[in-house]
Amino acid sequence: MTQPLISVVIPNYNGAATLDETLISVRGQSYANLEIILVDDGSRDDSVTRAQHHADVDPRVRIIRQDNAGVAAARNTGWRAALGDIVAFVDSDDLWAVDKIERQAERMLRADEPGLVYCGYALIDRDSRILEREPCADHEGWVLDRLVVGNFIGNGSAVMVRRWVLEKTRGFESALHHARAQGCEDLLFYCRAAEHCRFGAVPDHLVGYRTLPDNMSSDGRRMLRSWRMVIDE
């Protein structure tokens, strides 16, 4: 195929309630040349069984299992196993618009060659209904100063990144999980990436970011602890 291979990494921990819908949104992308790597991070539900149903009918889907080590470690396992030079991440409770990958790939392959491309997102509820469309940032180029002020990307399901950037930064920081400070792994990675590459933007709502009372960002104390560790660096 003339399209470059893009690897999609889906970290999953006990995501059975939403995983089918996430995989359908990834498999249904208008950009077809994908490999889809689901990294199960020690789930105790039937996530792997559900993912296997998708792998049985779509050879692009591959499942990797590991002991529970946190979302950062799961993402790192995924991109290190990936075959593509471009990697996109999506959490197992989020959704993509059908042209999300296509539009980001088009932006990434322009002459200025950004190392990371992000897009906008809408908040969705448990039933995938849109609650609110967040303002779409359009900051491009060297953006580290803006990221330190605030995470304008907003979530881990909105980015596409070149493999060399992941290698340069060593991917996502698993030390936050070990310190019981999960939550800002995305922001820390974006800041580290912004030291090495230009960013590109697709300012449109291409991600459905699910807000649930038991997801990681709902724990305010842990998020604050995580944010402090990131700001220290």
N, C-alpha and C positions, 0 to 999 in steps of 0.2 A: 504494500500500500504506500501511496505517496505521503500520507500523513505520518509524522513521527509518532512513535509509540509513546503514550502517556500512561504512567503507572498511577493507579488510584489506591490509596492506603486507607483502610477503614479500621481504626482501633475499636474494639468492642469489649465491654464488660457488662454482662447481664442485660443485654440490650434486646432481648427477644421481642418485647412489646412493639418495638419500632423498627427493628432490623430489616424485616421484609420490605417495608416501604422505602427505606433508605436504599437498599440494593436495587429495587425496581427503578428508582430515580437515577441511579448510577448506570445501570445496564441500559436504560432507555436514552442515554445521551445521543445527541445528533452526531457527535464526534465518535466514530466507531472503533478506531484503533487504540483500544484500551487494554491494559491488564488490570484486574481488580483483585487486590490482596486484602483479605480480611484477616486481621490479627486478633485472635481471641485471647484476652488477657485473663485466663483462668476463670471463665464464667461458670456459674453454678446453675444456670437455667438451661433452656434448650436452644440457646443461640446457635451453637455449632450445627445442630440438626437442621435448623431453619436455613442456615447458610449453605449447607450441603445440598439442599433442594435446588438452590440457585446454581451451584457448581455443576450439578448433574445435567442441567439444561443449557448452561452457558460456559463454554470452555475457557472464557476469559477470567472466570472467577477461581481464585486459589485461596485456600484456608491454611493459616499457620496458627498453631496453638502454643501457648507458653504459660508458665506459672504467673500468677498475678504480680505485676510489677509497676502498674500505673500507666496512665495514658501516654506519657512521654516515652517510656520504654517500648510500649506497643507500637507507637509511630516509628521509632527508630528501627525496630525489628522489620517493619514493613518496608521502609525505603531502602534499607540495606539489602533486602531480598529482591528489590525491584529491578527490572530489566531496562526500564526507560530512563532517558536522560532528563525527563521532565516528570515531576511527581506532584500529584494533587492529593489533599487530605480531606476526609469528611468523617465526622463523628457518626456513630451508629444510630443516633436519634435525630439527625438533621436530613434535609432534603435539598436536591438541586433542581433548578429549572432545566429543561431539556437541552438548552443551548449553552449551558454554563461553561463546559469544557471548550466547546468550539470557539466561543467568544474570547475566553481567556487565552487560548492557544494562538488565536489571531493576533492578540495584543503582544504576547510574548515573542512572537516570531517577526516582529517589525525590526526595522534597521537599528533602533537604539538598543535592542536586546536586553531588556530588563531581566534581572535574575529572579525576581519574584513579582507575580501579578495577583492582585486581589480584586474582589468585587463587593457590591453591597449586599445587604441581607434584610429579610423581614422576620420579625418574631412570630412564631407559630405556637399554638397550644397543643395539648395532648392529642387532639383530634385533627391536627394539621390545618386548623383554621388560622388565617392571618390575623394577628392581634394588632400589629403596628409595623409600618415600614420605616426602618431607621434611615436617617439622612445618609446618602451615599457620599463618602469621601472621594476625592479625586486627586490626592496628593501623589505626585510622581517625581522620579529622580532620586536624589539623595535625601532621605526623609528621617534620618535618625533623630534630629532635633524635635520633629513633630511627634514621633513615637514616644519620646521621653515625657512629653507633655500629656499625652493620652493615647490609648490604643484605638486609633481610628479604624482599624481593620475589624476589631470587635469579636472575632471568634475564629476557631481553628478549621472551619469548613469552607472558608472563603478564599484560600490561597492555592496558587500553583507556583512551584519553585523548581529551579534548575538543580540538578543533582550536585553540581560542583559547589553550590551554596550550602547544601546540607553537609557535604564533606568538609568544607572549610569551617563551618560552625560546630561540627560534630552533632548536628541535629538538635533534638529537644533535650532539655535538662531534667534527668531523672532524679537529681538530688532534691528537688522540691518534694517529690513523693516520699522520699526517705525522711525528710524533715517534717512530714505531715503538713505540708504547705502547698498542696496541689491547687491549681487554678490559674496561674499566670504563666504557665509553660509557653503558651502562644506568644504573649507579649515579649518574653525574654528571647525567644527564638527570632522574632521579627526584629528586635533591637540588634541582636548579633548579626543577623543577615544584612541589616541596613548599614553596618560598618563596611561591608564588602561589595555591595551591589546596588544598582538603581532599582527602584520599584516602578511598576506600571499599574494602572487602574482601569477597571471596567465599571464605571459608576452606574450600575443598574442592580436591581434586587434579584439576584440569581441564586441565593441561598435561603432556605427556610430554617431558621435557627430556633430550635425547640426550647421553650422555657417550661420546666417542670419543677415542682416543689422539692424533689429529691435529687436534682442534678448537681454537678460539682459547683457551679457558680452560685447556688442558692445558700451555701454555707458562708455567711459573711465573715466570721472570725477567721476561718481558714483562708479565704480570699485575701483578707487584709494581711495575714502573715505571709502569704505568697507574694503579694505586691511589694511588701517591705523588702523581701529578699531580692526581688528583681531590681528595685530602686537602689539598693545597696551596691549592686554590681554596676 
